[in-house]
């Protein structure tokens, strides 16, 4: 498809967002400061000439700094630019800490306990907070002290990778402990 000039692409859906840049025909100002597709500054040119240069390169004219006078436009592949921006946004969200939950029971076996603690440890190493709780049902409420003992054991087992953010407390039919990852240093 290289060599076939289809004219400027028009991106209709993006302008609904106020922060989306103007593209191609949406740029209505008479002159713009132009940056070529390889990053070199071309200077202040007529918008229609800049658009012709973008079409010639089979790329888009994108307004990157609309508040500058004259506005700064760049010749680039707008679809690729949008994809990279969404990828950055997703990466930023992923980096944020989440609250992970681990549920234990008052009569937990040693193997199950170790398995759950390993999961909690991996969450803390990934910089997530962990809410660990012992859940009691029916007559198990008699063993609430056993639940506190389990959480004290969890606290001591995870003391190398995490700090207690919220001490052991009762929440309805659960006994809860919240741990946060240790500060990196």
N, C-alpha and C positions, 0 to 999 in steps of 0.2 A: 504493500500500500504506500510505500515511500514514493514520493514524486507526484502522487495524486493530490491535488490541492482541493480540499472540500470547502474552503472558506473558514471563517472563524466559527469555533464551537460556541454555542450559547448555553450557559448553565442557568436554568430557570429557578430550580428549587433552592439554591443557596442563599439568595437575597432575602429569604424570609427571616433568616437569622441576621440580626443587626451587625454582628461581628464578622460576617462573611465578606471577603474582599470583592470589589467590582471586577468583572472580567470582560474582556473584549469590547463588545458593543455597549456594555453598561457604563463604560467610562465616557462621560460626556464633557469633560473639561477640555478646552482647546489645546493646551500644552501640558506635557508631562516630562519629568526627569526620568530618563530611560536607563535601565541596566540590562545589558544583553544577556542571552542565555548562558554564556560562559562566565558571567560575573563582572564584566568590564563596564565601566560607566560610559555611556554614549553621550550623555548631556541632555539639555532641554530640547525636545523635538515636538513637532505637531503630533497630536494624538492619532490622526489618521495615518501618518507616516509610520508611527510606532506600531500601529495595528497591521499595516502592510508588511513591516519587517517580521512581525510575529507569524503572520500567515505564510510568508516566504519560508520561514524556518519550520513550518508545520507545528507551531506551538501556540500558546495563548499569551495575551497581554493581561497581566494581573496587577492590580493596584495594591502595593504592599505597604505604603505609608500615605493614607488618604489625607492626613491632617497637615502634611508638609505643603509648602507653597513653592513651586508647583508640586503636585502629588508625585510620589515616586512609584514608577511602574517597572515591572520586571517581565522579561520574556521567559516563560517556563511552561512546563506541562502541568496544567492546573489539576488534572485528575490525580497525578502522582503527588502533587503538593497536598491535596486534600487527604489522601491516604496517609501520608507521613504525619500530618497534623492529628488525625484520628488515632494513629499508632502512639504518638507521644501522649495524647490524652489518656489512652488506655494504660500505658505504662505508668503514668502518674497516679492513676487510681489504684493500680496493683500494688504500688509501693506503700500505700497507706496501711496502717495496722488494722487488723480485724480482731473481733472477739470470737475465739474458738471455744467450743464447749466439750467437756469430757464428763460423761455420766458414769458414776460408780454405784455399786449396790453395797449394803452393809455386810453381806456374807460373800464377798468377792474372793475368788481363789487367788493364790499367789501368782500363777501364770497370767491370769487376766489382769491383775493389778499391774504387773510389770509391763504388759503389752500397752495398757492405757497410759502409764507413766512415760513410756518411750514416745508415744504419740504427743503427749503434752510437751515433752522435751523438744521434739522436732518443731512443734508450733512456736515455742519460745525462741528457738534458734533462727526461725524465719521471721522474727521480730513481731509476732502476733501476741496479743494478750490471751490468756487462757482462763476460762471459768470452769472450775472443777467442782462437781457437786455429787453428794451421796443422796440418792433418792430413796425414800422410805414409803412403803405401801402397807396399808392395813396394820397388822400386828407388829410389823417391823419397827414401828415408832418406839417400841420398847428399847430398841438398840441404838438410840440417838447418840449415846456416848461412844459406841463403836464407830459411828460415822465420823465423829470428831477425831478419834484416834487415827482413822484411815487418812483424813485430810492432813493431820500433823505429820504423818509419815510421808505423804506426797510432798508437803512443804519442805521437809528435810531432804528428800531425794532430789528435788528440783532446785535446791538452794544455789547450786553452781551456775545455773543458766537463767534463773529468774528471781525476782523479788516479790514479796507479798504486797499486792496493791490494796487489797481489801481483806482483813483478817477473817478467820472462820466465824460464820454467823448462821443463824437459822433463818430460812425463808420458807415459810409454809411447811410443806412436807419434805423439804430439802435442807441439807447443811451445805453451805457454799463457801468456796475459797476462790479469790481471783488473784492470778499472778501475772506480772508484766515482765518482759524481757529485761535482763540487766543492761545497763547503759554501756554502749561500746566505748572502749577506751584504750 
